[in-house]
Amino acid sequence: MLLLTLALPALLCQDLKAQTMSRLVGSADYTYNGASYDVNDSTAYTYSAGRGGDLMHTLKYDMSTNWVMVGDTAYNNNFNYLQTFDGNNNIISTITQYWDGTTWVNWTNVLYSYNGSGQVATITHQTWNGIDWVNGTQDVFGYNTAHQLYLDQTGTWDTGLVAFTPVSQKIYYFDSASRLIQEVDQTYNSAATVYEYTAQYMYTYSLITNTTTYSTWTGSGFAASYKYTDTYDSTGNLLTHLYQTYSGTAWINQTLNVYSGFTAGHMATTGIDQIWDSTGTGSWANVTMHMYTFNGNDQLTYATAESWHVGDFWEFATGDAAARYYYQDFDPTAVKSVVTKAGNANLYPVPARGTINVDVNWNDAQAGTVTMFDMSGREVNKMNIPYGTHFNGAMQVNNLADGMYVVRISGTQGEIVKQVVVAH
C-alpha cells in the first residue's frame, strides 16, 4: 500500500486507515552520539476547527513550527508552515517560511484547488520574490468516472505567455478491481508539440506478493531498471520489502527490509534493513534494526535504530537515529481554536525538557498571565505578562512529570489556550 501512495501525489490518495480522533501535536528527532541521544530538532503542530492528522493521514494543521538544536542547550527557529482551508476543510494553501535570524521570511507557497467531488484539481507551486508570490509549476489532475486519478499534467510558468506551458505528464491505468496496474511517464516535446515516453511503472498483485517494476524508454521499448517486491502473510501484514536492479539478463539483489511483531492494526514493531553480500553464492547481511512503538490508535510514538556490529550483535552506534511523536485527543465535530482573536502564541521546544519558551503577540496592547495546568486541571506553574503587544519569556518545567499539559495565556481582552508536552 505504501508503494502505491508514493507513486501518487499525497493529497490525492485516500488515508491508509480511517481518521482517528487523536492528532499529532509534536515530534522530536535525535541522533546517538556514542553515549546518549542528542536532540536535533523538534516540531510543534497547532490545529483549529476540529481538524487533525498524523503520520498516516494528511496533517491539517493551522501552523507547524520547526526548531533546530544549537549545541546542546538552545533551540533556534528553523522553518514555519502555515495552512489555510476552505469551507469543506480542504487545504487551499501551505506557506513555508524560514528564519533569517530576526524574523520569519516567506519562501514557498503551494496552492490547491478542488473539483466538485472534493478531489484535488490543481496544485500550484510558487516562490516569494521579496514582494509577491511568483508562479513556478502547476499540476493539473484528471479523474475517470470511478473517481480514480488517471492523468497528472505538469507545466511551468511562462512569464511571456502569462500561462503555464506543458512539461510532462503521468497517465495511470487500473484493473477491474480498481487497482493501479500501470503508470506511464512522458515529457513534452515543444518542437513537435507531442508527449514522448520516458518511463513506466508496472504493478502486479497476488494474495501474498505485490511487485512494482520501473522501466525506462529506450526509443523503441521499455527496458527494466529496478523492481520492488513486497510479501505479505495471510492477514495482510507486510513481511518483506525487496529492492532489485536489472543487469540486462537477471535481477540482482540490493536491499531487503524484514518486518515482524505486528500490532492489531498491521503495524510492525520491528524492521531489519539488510544489504546483499555477493560474496560466494551471496547472502543477506544485517545493517540496521528499527524498533517502533504505537499508541492505542496505531499511531507511531517512538522509533529508534540500532546498528549491526561485526561481532554479530545489535548495538547503538554513533549516528543512529531516533524520534518521538506526541498526540492529543480531539473532537472532529467541534470548533476549537488554539489561537483566539486576542492574538497568537508560540510555545517551544516540543517536547520541552527544562524550560518552555512562551512567545506571545497580542492584537492589542494588554497585560496578562501564563498559567500551566496538568491534565487533571491542577495549576503547576504561573507567570505574569507585562503590559504591551509582545512578550517572550520562559517557564521552568524540569520539576514536572513527563506528559501533556495545558497552557492558558490570559489577557485583559481575550485568551489563548495551547497544549504542550514535557519529556525529560
Sequence and secondary structure as in RCSB ss.txt:
>XXXX:A:sequence
MLLLTLALPALLCQDLKAQTMSRLVGSADYTYNGASYDVNDSTAYTYSAGRGGDLMHTLKYDMSTNWVMVGDTAY
NNNFNYLQTFDGNNNIISTITQYWDGTTWVNWTNVLYSYNGSGQVATITHQTWNGIDWVNGTQDVFGYNTAHQLY
LDQTGTWDTGLVAFTPVSQKIYYFDSASRLIQEVDQTYNSAATVYEYTAQYMYTYSLITNTTTYSTWTGSGFAAS
YKYTDTYDSTGNLLTHLYQTYSGTAWINQTLNVYSGFTAGHMATTGIDQIWDSTGTGSWANVTMHMYTFNGNDQL
TYATAESWHVGDFWEFATGDAAARYYYQDFDPTAVKSVVTKAGNANLYPVPARGTINVDVNWNDAQAGTVTMFDM
SGREVNKMNIPYGTHFNGAMQVNNLADGMYVVRISGTQGEIVKQVVVAH
>XXXX:A:secstr
 HHHHHTS GGGS  SS   SEEEEEEEEEEE SSSEEEEEEEEEE BTT   BTTB    SEEEEEEEETTTEE
EEEEEEEEEE TTS EEEEEEEEE SSSEEEEEEEEEEE TTS EEEEEEEEE SSSEEEEEEEEEEE TTS EE
EEEEEEEETTTTEEEEEEEEEEEE TTS EEEEEEEEEETTTTEEEEEEEEEEEE SSEEEEEEEEE SSSEEEE
EEEEEEE TT  EEEEEEEEE SSSEEEEEEEEEEEE TTS EEEEEEEEEE STT EEEEEEEEEEEE TTS E
EEEEEEEEETTTEEE  TT EEEEEEEEE  TTS  BSS TTEEEEEESSSBSSEEEEEEEEEEEEEEEEEEEET
TS EEEEEEEEEEEEEEEEEE TTS SEEEEEEEEETTEEEEEEEEE  
